[in-house]
């Protein structure tokens, strides 16, 4: 049974590669050598490189056409971004001159590295409306279909201000800004010196939705009726006396008292926030650790999915049929060798009958199994036929 599985020692030699296939393999080997985190979605057809910019994971998808490298590859990004290297129509297809001018003598590994360096140098901005990975369902014409390998359960993390260092690993490490001491907050006494805004209505809405109702201002001031005309003239001419009079008004005293209460509430809230800062920092560190663990689990899952896809391809009915055909031909050739040795007198008749019947029986059994597989494929399809 060693002829069924490709990793067995009894499998026949593979046919030699032509010139175009050899150049295609050299380009793929260059891509693998230049990028250690390369994920093979479909062997010799589609590859994916995840990279992180501003704490946002972006996937670079590389699709190789059948006549590659005579035909240029199709390189896209997911999710949709806004960048000078990306087509502004769809936000995914890369239209860099390195891709549009790709030729037989280009180096795919160096071209992809140049694109990544440009993304790290000028980080792209995420575009809205990105829902699925490109080419999984709407692929360019002329490309053979293959099963989707996208992972849409991973929502993109919101971008932050931490810069991305070129050449770093795709799994983000803990930013050093979280461990460095922060500058001290300003003294609370400075808050009381800030001027209050002059209200333009009876109630003022703050940034957090709270409103402040101004005290009612009477139409007349009884205090002024007790003053003489000379005192009123002094109030009108001297601003200091007028200011002292306004400070003694109960409405202004209420505004001042309310201001002091608000300032004290702000101070108490700021102190409470500072007390919660260590807890917030601990939660942030825990989130970063879980995010790194999630990336590791995702990478392991993609590797296992790739391995599962390779095994399913190697055990498909069409692959088994091809191996049966090769094995039947091999058994037929061995029976002909036995017959030739008998005709040349190298073996006696008993050994000839035993070996020849064994080889011919094995050949006919393999051909019968091959025909049975072909009927199953024609009736039920390649992946749903019953063995």
C-alpha positions in Angstrom: 0.0 0.0 0.0 3.0 2.3 -0.1 2.0 3.6 -3.5 -1.1 5.4 -2.1 0.7 8.0 0.0 3.1 10.5 -1.5 5.5 10.3 1.4 6.2 6.6 1.1 9.4 5.3 -0.3 7.7 3.2 -2.9 6.2 6.1 -4.9 7.5 6.6 -8.4 9.7 9.5 -9.5 7.9 12.8 -10.2 8.1 14.2 -13.8 10.8 16.8 -14.3 9.8 20.5 -14.1 9.9 22.6 -17.3 11.7 25.9 -17.5 8.7 28.1 -16.5 8.0 25.8 -13.5 11.6 26.0 -12.3 11.5 29.8 -12.5 8.2 29.8 -10.6 9.7 27.6 -7.9 12.7 29.9 -7.6 10.5 32.9 -7.1 8.5 31.1 -4.4 11.7 30.0 -2.6 12.9 33.6 -2.7 9.6 34.7 -1.1 9.8 32.1 1.6 13.4 32.9 2.3 12.7 36.7 2.7 9.6 36.3 4.9 9.7 33.8 7.8 6.0 34.5 8.7 4.7 33.6 5.2 1.5 31.5 5.3 0.9 29.2 2.3 -2.9 29.3 1.6 -2.7 27.1 -1.5 0.6 25.5 -2.6 2.3 27.4 -5.4 -0.8 29.6 -5.9 -1.6 31.8 -2.9 0.4 33.1 0.0 -0.3 35.5 2.9 2.0 37.7 5.0 0.5 39.3 8.2 2.2 42.5 9.4 1.3 45.1 12.0 1.2 48.9 11.6 0.1 51.1 14.5 -1.2 48.1 16.4 -3.4 47.1 13.4 -2.8 43.7 11.8 -3.0 43.9 8.0 -2.7 40.8 5.7 -0.7 41.0 2.4 -2.2 38.5 0.0 -0.1 37.3 -3.0 -1.8 35.5 -5.8 0.3 33.8 -8.5 -1.3 33.3 -11.9 -0.8 30.0 -13.9 1.9 31.5 -16.2 3.8 33.2 -13.3 6.5 34.7 -13.6 5.6 35.5 -17.2 2.5 37.0 -15.8 2.7 39.5 -13.0 1.4 38.5 -9.6 -1.7 40.0 -8.0 -0.9 41.6 -4.6 -3.7 42.9 -2.3 -4.2 43.9 1.3 -7.0 43.2 3.9 -8.7 45.1 5.4 -9.3 47.9 2.9 -6.9 50.8 3.4 -6.1 54.2 2.0 -2.6 54.4 0.7 -0.7 55.7 -2.3 0.3 52.2 -3.3 -3.3 50.9 -3.1 -5.9 51.4 -5.8 -8.3 54.1 -4.6 -11.3 52.4 -6.3 -11.4 49.2 -4.2 -8.8 49.9 -1.4 -7.3 46.4 -1.7 -5.3 45.9 -5.0 -1.8 47.2 -4.8 -0.9 49.2 -8.0 2.8 49.8 -7.2 5.2 50.0 -10.2 7.1 47.1 -8.6 4.0 45.0 -9.3 2.9 46.4 -12.6 6.4 46.2 -14.0 7.1 42.7 -12.6 9.0 40.5 -15.1 10.9 37.3 -15.5 14.1 38.8 -13.9 12.3 40.3 -10.9 12.8 39.0 -7.4 9.4 38.4 -5.7 10.9 38.3 -2.2 12.6 41.6 -2.6 9.5 43.2 -4.2 7.3 42.2 -1.3 9.9 43.4 1.2 10.0 46.8 -0.5 6.2 47.0 -0.3 6.2 46.2 3.4 9.0 48.8 4.0 6.9 51.4 2.3 3.8 50.5 4.5 5.9 50.7 7.6 7.4 54.0 6.5 4.1 55.5 5.5 1.4 53.6 7.5 -1.9 53.2 5.7 -5.2 54.4 7.0 -8.1 51.9 7.4 -11.0 52.4 5.1 -14.6 51.7 6.0 -16.6 48.9 4.4 -14.1 46.1 4.3 -16.0 42.9 4.9 -14.2 40.0 3.3 -10.8 39.0 2.1 -10.1 39.7 -1.6 -10.1 36.8 -4.1 -11.8 34.3 -1.9 -15.0 34.5 -3.9 -14.4 37.0 -6.7 -11.1 36.0 -8.1 -9.5 37.3 -11.4 -10.4 35.4 -14.5 -8.2 32.5 -15.5 -7.3 31.5 -11.9 -8.1 27.9 -10.8 -10.6 27.7 -7.9 -9.4 26.7 -4.5 -11.0 26.5 -1.1 -11.1 29.7 1.0 -8.7 30.0 3.9 -9.8 33.4 5.3 -10.2 34.0 9.0 -12.9 36.6 9.5 -13.5 36.0 13.2 -10.6 38.3 14.0 -11.8 42.0 14.3 -9.1 44.5 13.7 -7.8 46.3 16.8 -8.2 50.1 16.8 -5.0 51.9 15.8 -3.0 53.6 18.5 -0.2 56.1 18.6 2.6 53.6 19.1 4.9 53.6 16.1 5.7 50.4 14.2 9.4 49.5 14.0 10.3 48.1 10.6 11.5 44.5 10.7 9.8 43.6 14.0 7.8 40.5 14.4 4.1 40.5 13.5 3.1 39.8 17.1 3.3 43.1 18.8 5.4 43.2 21.9 4.6 45.3 24.9 5.1 49.0 24.1 7.8 50.6 26.2 5.5 53.6 26.8 3.5 51.6 29.3 6.5 51.0 31.5 7.9 54.6 31.5 6.9 57.0 34.2 4.5 59.7 33.2 4.9 63.4 33.9 3.4 64.6 37.1 -0.1 66.2 37.0 -0.4 69.9 37.6 -1.1 71.1 41.1 -4.8 71.2 42.0 -4.4 74.8 43.3 -4.1 76.0 39.7 -7.6 74.9 38.9 -9.1 77.5 41.2 -7.2 80.3 39.3 -8.9 79.4 36.0 -11.5 81.9 34.8 -15.0 80.8 34.5 -16.8 81.2 31.2 -19.4 83.9 31.0 -22.8 82.3 30.6 -25.0 83.4 27.7 -28.2 81.6 28.8 -30.0 80.5 32.0 -28.5 77.0 31.8 -25.1 76.0 30.4 -24.5 72.5 29.1 -21.0 71.1 29.8 -19.0 68.6 27.7 -20.2 65.6 29.8 -23.9 66.6 29.6 -24.2 68.3 33.0 -26.0 71.6 33.1 -25.6 74.6 35.4 -28.5 76.9 36.0 -27.6 80.5 36.6 -29.3 82.3 39.6 -32.2 84.6 38.7 -31.2 88.2 38.2 -33.9 90.6 39.5 -35.1 93.5 37.4 -34.5 96.0 40.3 -31.9 96.1 43.0 -33.4 97.3 46.3 -29.9 98.2 47.6 -29.6 101.0 45.1 -32.8 102.7 46.2 -31.2 103.5 49.6 -28.3 105.4 48.0 -28.2 109.1 47.3 -27.7 110.6 43.9 -24.1 111.4 44.8 -23.4 107.8 45.8 -25.0 106.6 42.6 -22.8 109.0 40.6 -19.7 107.7 42.5 -20.7 104.1 41.6 -21.1 105.1 37.9 -17.8 107.0 37.8 -15.6 104.7 40.0 -15.2 101.1 38.8 -13.7 100.0 42.1 -16.8 101.0 44.0 -19.0 99.4 41.4 -17.0 96.1 41.6 -17.2 96.1 45.4 -21.0 96.5 45.1 -21.3 93.6 42.7 -19.2 91.3 44.9 -21.7 91.9 47.7 -24.6 90.8 45.6 -26.2 87.4 46.7 -26.4 86.2 43.1 -22.6 86.6 42.5 -21.9 85.0 45.9 -24.0 82.0 44.8 -22.1 81.7 41.6 -18.8 81.9 43.4 -19.9 79.2 45.9 -21.1 77.0 43.0 -17.7 77.4 41.3 -15.9 76.4 44.5 -18.1 73.3 44.8 -17.5 72.3 41.2 -13.8 72.8 41.5 -13.8 70.6 44.7 -15.8 67.9 42.8 -13.3 68.0 40.0 -10.4 67.6 42.4 -12.1 64.6 44.1 -12.9 63.0 40.8 -9.3 63.5 39.6 -7.9 61.9 42.8 -10.3 59.0 42.4 -9.2 58.5 38.7 -5.6 58.5 39.9 -6.3 55.8 42.4 -7.9 53.7 39.6 -4.9 54.2 37.3 -2.9 51.2 38.6 -6.0 49.0 38.1 -6.4 50.4 34.6 -2.8 49.8 33.8 -3.0 46.2 35.0 -6.1 45.6 32.8 -4.2 47.1 29.9 -1.2 44.9 30.4 -3.5 41.9 30.7 -5.3 42.9 27.5 -1.9 43.2 25.6 -0.9 39.8 26.9 -4.1 38.2 25.8 -3.8 40.0 22.4 -0.3 38.5 21.9 -1.6 35.1 23.0 -4.5 35.5 20.5 -2.0 36.2 17.7 0.0 33.1 18.6 -3.1 30.9 18.6 -4.2 32.4 15.3 -0.9 31.6 13.8 -1.0 28.0 15.1 -4.5 27.7 13.8 -3.5 28.9 10.3 -0.6 26.5 10.3 -2.9 23.6 11.2 -5.5 24.7 8.6 -2.8 24.7 6.0 -1.6 21.2 7.0 -5.2 20.0 6.9 -5.6 21.4 3.4 -2.5 19.7 2.2 -3.6 16.4 3.6 -7.0 16.7 2.1 -5.5 17.5 -1.3 -3.1 14.5 -1.1 -6.0 12.1 -0.2 -8.5 13.4 -2.7 -10.0 10.9 -5.2 -8.2 12.5 -8.2 -4.8 12.1 -6.4 -5.5 8.5 -5.5 -6.5 7.8 -9.0 -3.3 9.2 -10.4 -1.2 7.1 -8.0 -3.2 4.0 -8.9 -2.5 4.6 -12.6 1.2 5.0 -11.9 1.2 1.9 -9.7 -0.6 -0.2 -12.3 1.8 0.9 -15.0 4.7 0.0 -12.7 3.3 -3.5 -12.0 2.8 -4.0 -15.8 6.4 -3.1 -16.5 7.6 -5.4 -13.8 5.6 -8.3 -15.3 7.2 -7.6 -18.7 10.6 -7.7 -17.1 9.8 -11.1 -15.7 8.6 -12.3 -19.1 11.7 -11.1 -20.8 13.9 -12.9 -18.2 12.0 -16.1 -18.9 12.4 -15.8 -22.6 16.1 -15.2 -22.2 16.3 -18.3 -20.0 17.3 -16.6 -16.9 14.5 -18.1 -14.8 12.7 -21.5 -14.8 9.1 -22.0 -15.6 7.9 -22.3 -12.0 9.4 -19.1 -10.9 8.2 -17.4 -14.0 4.6 -18.5 -13.5 4.6 -17.4 -9.9 6.2 -14.0 -10.4 4.3 -13.2 -13.7 0.9 -14.1 -12.3 1.5 -12.1 -9.2 2.6 -9.0 -11.1 -0.3 -9.2 -13.6 -2.8 -9.8 -10.9 -1.6 -6.8 -9.0 -1.7 -4.7 -12.3 -5.3 -5.7 -13.1 -6.4 -5.0 -9.5 -5.0 -1.5 -9.5 -6.6 -0.8 -12.9 -9.9 -2.0 -11.6 -9.6 0.2 -8.6 -8.7 3.1 -10.9 -11.7 2.6 -13.1 -13.9 2.4 -9.9 -12.6 5.7 -8.7 -13.2 7.3 -12.1 -16.8 6.2 -12.0 -17.2 7.6 -8.5 -15.7 10.9 -9.5 -18.0 11.1 -12.6 -21.0 10.3 -10.5 -20.6 12.1 -7.2 -17.7 14.6 -7.8 -14.2 14.7 -6.5 -14.7 15.5 -2.8 -18.1 13.7 -2.1 -17.6 10.3 -3.7 -17.8 7.3 -1.5 -14.7 5.2 -1.4 
